[in-house]
Every structure is written in C-alpha cells, then in structure tokens.
C-alpha cells in the first residue's frame, strides 16, 4: 500500500529531513584522510541525539538481513555500494566513500545519502560522483503529477548510459514517511510512461547507484553490497515529497 501524506505530515517529514541534512554536512567535512569509519558513525549518533532524533538504521533489520544493523550510518568504501558497516578502517587518499543515513524524528522518517571523494581522486572517480549526483537531480526535476515511476527510472538509466556508467539494478529506492521503508519500490531503470502514476502526497526516497564496471552485485559477510567485479561505485539519495504544486526536497 502506498501512503499519501497530508501537508502537515510532509512538514513533519521535512523537519526530520532538515536535521538529517545538517548532520550529513558535518559528516562530509569530517570525512578526510585518516578518519576512522567508526568515528564518523559515533559522531552521527551523537548529533542525532543532540537534535532529539533517533538513528533509523541502528537496530533495523530489513527484509533478507540475518541480523539487525549495528550502526547509525552506512559507510561504504570503494566497491561497496551500500550497507557498509562502519569499522576501524581509516580513510585513505583516493577512496570513494558513500554515507547513507536515516533518522526518525517525532515518529517520522527521512533518508539521504552522499558520496565523497577522499583526498586527491582520479578523473574517473570524479566523473562517477558527478554523474551519479546529476542523475538524482534529473530524476527529481522530472517529477510532476501524471508522470510515473518508470519515468524516474528511465531518466536515471539514461544518465548512466550517456556517460559510460552502469546502473546497479538490484538495489532500489523506496517510499518513506511513517516507516523507514514503505511502498513503492523505485527502480533505477525503467520505461517512460510505465509503472505507478505519481500522485500528490507521495513521499519517496530516490537513490541512484552507479558503478564504473559491472552492474552485478555480491553480498559480503557483513551483509554489505558490493560490485561483483570490484569496480568503484557511487550513491546519492534524497527524500522528496510530491504535492499538487511541485516536488519538494525534504533532505536539504
């Protein structure tokens, strides 16, 4: 079932989103050569608590997971796309770090992700980061009443193909609001005009994930997802709300 949220409920989700955006901005500045992933995770936890919010991933057990998630953020490095468990690993020059973070605030959820190049990064890595973020911007721009989820997937996939990158097709976006993961599933590929029609009140977490090499993925022992061929990956995400007037980015 796809929930349609009222104007007041969207404002509540936006309140969570604003807190989330502030925390991600701080984490982005702290992510540098020599920083431990666990230290970023501890900082995210403390900042969430400071804002009277709850890290949404901590203790959450998604479908298919063997155990609850043991951290506040997902910190995924290089070939790891999502669900990287923060460890004592120290960020190194040239790494590509994805931080995915969700919070619960006053019983409403918001979710967002950023990708950060650490130190001096190659032109190829810079291209990967820029195009994945561009795909998210294009996906949000295309949203309006009467469009479909297929239109969102189509523009994301088109952006990847035009720029020599691969879409990670087995990982998706989702609805969000009163729960962290809600219907509908949002694929990062699709056909124009196909799929569920976009309606006022929908709140969606849109999250393109691209790789330089393979679109196929493997699951690692810590239950993170990585590219099958070890190629580098990037991930961006915003929570957005669709209204009669516009689409509103709630996590900025």
Secondary structure, DSSP 8 states (H G I E B T S, - for coil): ------HHHHHHHHHHHHHHHHHHHHHHHH--TT-BHHHHHHHHHHHHHHTT-EESSTT---TT-SS---SSEEEEETTEEE--B--S-B--TT-EEEEEEEEEETTEEEEEEEEEE-SS--HHHHHHHHHHHHHHHHHHHH--TT-BHHHHHHHHHHHHHHTT-EE-TTS-EEE-SSSSSEEEEE-S---TT-SSB--TT-EEEE--EEESS-S-EEE-TTS-EEETT---EEE-BEEEEE-SS-EEES--
